[in-house]
Amino acid sequence: MFIKQIFMAVLGASFGFIVSGGVFTVLISVGLIPRFAGKMHIAKHIFILEEMVVLGTLLGDFLSVFSDYGDIGEWALSHEVFGAQATVAAWHVVGSVILSFFGVFSGIFVGCLALAIAEMLDTIPIFSRRIGFRHGLGIAILAVALGKMVGSLLYFTQSVYLYGG
């Protein structure tokens, strides 16, 4: 039984290394981090930006595997810093703000990654030439982004993720 657990731990760690290597390879190959550094005008601090991406990934991995250590809400509610009702109300506001910031920045990152991959593969110009689409490409991309945003909002506000439909 112990040998089986060691084998499973080695396999899990190996597969984790393979997947994380693939993710970072994609980020490097599309040039996302240098593009972010160029847009933010911090090219001389690109090493710090790369390290923050790696540390953020590791923190996210740690909190997803060991979720008990990342349960800040439970800790805040158990200590009742402002009293019972005020702490609950304050945590709902603070939690909503934190989730909103996380959602916005995650969406920006995923959107930039998708556009960088599409640009790297030149899919948008090829697609627009093939269908004879000459004007309004920016409006079409904005419509796709807004459609995804509305779909996501409906998905989460109507709790589709709980029931599947």
Disulfide bonds with the S-S distance in Angstrom:
none
